[in-house]
Amino acid sequence: MGARGAPLPDISPYDVPAALWAQRRLRELIETQIDLRLCRQEMTAERPRLVVGAVNVTDGEFETFVNEEITADAVLASAAVPTLFPAVKFVGNIY
């Protein structure tokens, strides 16, 4: 049993071609099913903010993307769990 508390195999999404396919498919779903531009336009002082978080791989810092900063890349970066999806590079950083 490893530090994770459960016996899990060490799997890298970089070794599993299906991980890249799944990440591309998730991007397609985000871009076709969610109108992020409309979501960003609808954010006003009277409505809650839209917030997505991701960890910057190079410095380990948690970063948040708010309202107009949220793109398909920000959502993918948030979903880039190390054993599921490869890291996402955008706005000059890797998440």
C-alpha positions, 0 to 999 in steps of 0.5 A: 500500500502506497502513500495514497492509502490504497494499492493503485498502479502507477499509471501515466496519462502520457503512456495511455493513448486513450487519455489523449483521446479522452482529453480531446473529447472533453475539449470537444464537449466543452466547446460544443455544449457550453457557451463559455462566452455567454457564461462570461457575459452573464457574470455581473455584480448581482450574479455569482462569479464563475471560478475554475481552479488549477495547479501550476505544475512548475511552481505548485501554486493553486491558481484560480481563473475567474469569469472572463479568464475561463476558457476550455483550456482553463476547464481542461487544466482543472480536469488534468488529474495526474493519472487521468489526463496530461497537463495542459499548457496555456497562458504561458504555464503548465497546469 
